[in-house]
């Protein structure tokens, strides 16, 4: 397991641990996109069950207490894992609940191999983190996930801090196709972002 430097996120290693808010900038269950090709699509979609719901990234909380107003942070959604016997094509994803003090300024879908692992929560301005804006972004393209396999691409939401953050980011919804059928499925995910100024006022 890699140890994160100050302000950097640790790459995902698949190890389950208890969630903790850390001062080094990120953590999810001791250490997890969602990417969205625009807004959630309209139309009739059945409730899906193909995606794995009990990953490390969906059972912990990513967190930092070193944020500042004006900064942007990338928050990774659980890496899609197809538990079914049929290929799925992910067509969109979005965060379900974003608290006051945070705005979603964009989404990304990036190859895990190109980012050196999954970064759960990372300061966009920190040079020790991946330069996501310089990588190929697959957010506007369907992402295929084969049966019983994890995706080689993961999704992130880019969060801009506009003021004291009142609450946590919660819930990640994926939209996908399986054959001619359309599905939507919401996974647990959570990020606790607090500014240094908030901590000093405690």
Phi and psi in degrees as a GROMACS rama.xvg file:
@    title "Ramachandran Plot"
@    xaxis  label "Phi"
@    yaxis  label "Psi"
@TYPE xy
-78.6166  144.226  UNK-2
-96.4564  125.339  UNK-3
-71.0029  145.33  UNK-4
-81.4502  171.032  UNK-5
-56.7077  123.372  UNK-6
83.4683  1.19665  UNK-7
-110.338  157.205  UNK-8
-94.5444  148.167  UNK-9
-87.8584  138.987  UNK-10
-63.166  148.399  UNK-11
-67.8124  133.063  UNK-12
-118.124  -6.838  UNK-13
85.6618  3.89941  UNK-14
-86.0125  129  UNK-15
-81.7966  138.105  UNK-16
-151.902  171.73  UNK-17
-79.8519  141.082  UNK-18
-69.9294  140.745  UNK-19
-148.628  140.855  UNK-20
-82.8587  125.379  UNK-21
-114.679  162.001  UNK-22
-92.2869  -2.46671  UNK-23
-91.7227  2.16037  UNK-24
113.727  -25.3309  UNK-25
-164.65  153.509  UNK-26
-171.466  145.749  UNK-27
-149.403  114.095  UNK-28
46.247  59.3626  UNK-29
74.433  13.7295  UNK-30
-108.37  143.344  UNK-34
-81.7647  155.502  UNK-35
-145.889  128.126  UNK-36
-83.9589  71.2048  UNK-37
88.8244  -150.86  UNK-38
-84.4245  163.438  UNK-39
-54.6319  136.893  UNK-40
-74.7434  153.686  UNK-41
-92.4553  174.399  UNK-42
109.751  172.432  UNK-43
-83.9609  123.489  UNK-44
-132.748  136.717  UNK-45
-79.5669  159.559  UNK-46
-76.7668  119.516  UNK-47
-86.0942  159.713  UNK-48
-135.662  8.55429  UNK-49
-72.4639  -29.0105  UNK-50
-83.9571  139.568  UNK-51
-65.3699  134.278  UNK-52
-110.196  -1.32115  UNK-53
-121.049  37.4484  UNK-54
-80.112  166.52  UNK-55
-56.4435  -39.1102  UNK-56
-70.6666  -23.0446  UNK-57
-97.3175  -4.54848  UNK-58
-114.281  4.58946  UNK-59
-126.289  -176.375  UNK-60
-125.196  121.623  UNK-61
-79.0169  144.071  UNK-62
-158.809  154.582  UNK-63
-149.964  146.278  UNK-64
-119.365  21.8356  UNK-65
-114.973  14.7793  UNK-66
-76.8618  166.148  UNK-67
-142.997  150.155  UNK-68
-59.1538  134.561  UNK-69
98.9649  -19.5034  UNK-70
-74.96  160.591  UNK-71
-122.672  137.011  UNK-72
-125.64  139.866  UNK-73
-92.208  128.649  UNK-74
-117.657  124.322  UNK-75
-89.8911  135.098  UNK-76
-85.2627  164.369  UNK-77
-55.5117  135.955  UNK-78
-63.7793  125.356  UNK-79
-61.902  128.25  UNK-80
-126.168  119.214  UNK-81
-85.0949  111.148  UNK-82
-89.4043  -5.00781  UNK-83
-88.5496  178.483  UNK-84
-98.0931  13.5713  UNK-85
-135.515  140.301  UNK-86
-60.0017  141.853  UNK-87
-116.86  156.458  UNK-88
-124.477  111.123  UNK-89
-77.8966  127.266  UNK-90
-112.634  -9.59458  UNK-91
-178.259  164.243  UNK-92
-162.69  153.594  UNK-93
-158.318  160.379  UNK-94
-76.86  145.513  UNK-95
-86.069  -45.9478  UNK-96
-134.277  121.105  UNK-97
-121.09  120.198  UNK-98
-73.8592  165.142  UNK-99
-60.0531  138.348  UNK-100
103.562  -9.92466  UNK-101
-128.38  139.414  UNK-102
-123.276  142.33  UNK-103
-83.2911  114.742  UNK-104
-97.8432  -3.27752  UNK-105
165.624  174.52  UNK-106
-133.124  158.653  UNK-107
-144.232  155.279  UNK-108
-136.263  113.457  UNK-109
-128.439  152.038  UNK-110
-71.951  129.808  UNK-111
-58.7128  -40.1346  UNK-112
-63.7774  -29.3439  UNK-113
-80.7741  -20.4282  UNK-114
-101.731  -0.631594  UNK-115
74.4864  29.1753  UNK-116
119.117  179.539  UNK-117
-92.7855  121.718  UNK-118
-98.2847  114.444  UNK-119
-70.2924  -46.4212  UNK-120
-151.341  121.099  UNK-121
-145.214  141.03  UNK-122
-71.316  122.076  UNK-123
-61.9156  -24.3258  UNK-124
-92.1685  -5.26567  UNK-125
-81.3132  119.054  UNK-126
-68.007  -14.5831  UNK-127
-81.6831  -9.23758  UNK-128
-97.2149  162.381  UNK-129
-58.9792  144.798  UNK-130
-89.9225  81.2258  UNK-131
-57.6967  -36.1744  UNK-132
-68.2726  -14.1492  UNK-133
-96.7782  -1.75129  UNK-134
-100.09  159.298  UNK-135
-65.235  127.084  UNK-136
-102.682  120.185  UNK-137
-95.3932  17.411  UNK-138
-62.9779  -29.6225  UNK-139
-91.4297  8.01156  UNK-140
-119.637  141.568  UNK-141
-60.5603  137.938  UNK-142
-109.271  117.983  UNK-143
-86.0992  132.992  UNK-144
-125.528  117.071  UNK-145
-73.7752  162.091  UNK-146
-57.3984  136.107  UNK-147
59.2523  27.3577  UNK-148
-127.551  157.216  UNK-149
-93.8179  151.758  UNK-150
-70.9299  143.186  UNK-151
-84.1891  -1.31409  UNK-152
-120.755  136.469  UNK-153
-122.393  158.564  UNK-154
-107.609  145.85  UNK-155
-137.014  150.448  UNK-156
-107.074  136.914  UNK-157
-96.9276  116.282  UNK-158
-108.185  125.526  UNK-159
-100.782  132.385  UNK-160
-88.4346  118.749  UNK-161
-107.002  -10.4542  UNK-162
176.542  -172.116  UNK-163
-54.9476  135.25  UNK-164
-91.4808  123.392  UNK-165
-106.551  83.2391  UNK-166
113.24  -176.911  UNK-167
-111.935  151.634  UNK-168
-68.9486  134.835  UNK-169
-144.156  139.018  UNK-170
82.5791  134.857  UNK-171
-133.168  122.591  UNK-172
-110.135  129.404  UNK-173
-107.257  143.473  UNK-174
-113.909  135.388  UNK-175
-150.827  162.087  UNK-176
-110.675  145.68  UNK-177
-139.625  104.131  UNK-178
67.6421  -127.456  UNK-179
-98.1063  6.94618  UNK-180
-96.999  145.047  UNK-181
-111.378  135.546  UNK-182
-134.161  158.658  UNK-183
-133.503  141.655  UNK-184
-145.75  129.634  UNK-185
-102.512  129.31  UNK-186
-109.4  152.416  UNK-187
-70.6861  136.71  UNK-188
-161.703  154.158  UNK-189
-154.589  141.456  UNK-190
-134.064  132.441  UNK-191
-112.173  103.572  UNK-192
-112.541  124.659  UNK-193
-131.791  147.951  UNK-194
-85.8036  155.303  UNK-195
-60.5246  -34.5599  UNK-196
-63.7665  -37.3093  UNK-197
-63.0851  -40.4229  UNK-198
-65.5393  -38.272  UNK-199
-68.2033  -25.5418  UNK-200
-80.8377  -9.71412  UNK-201
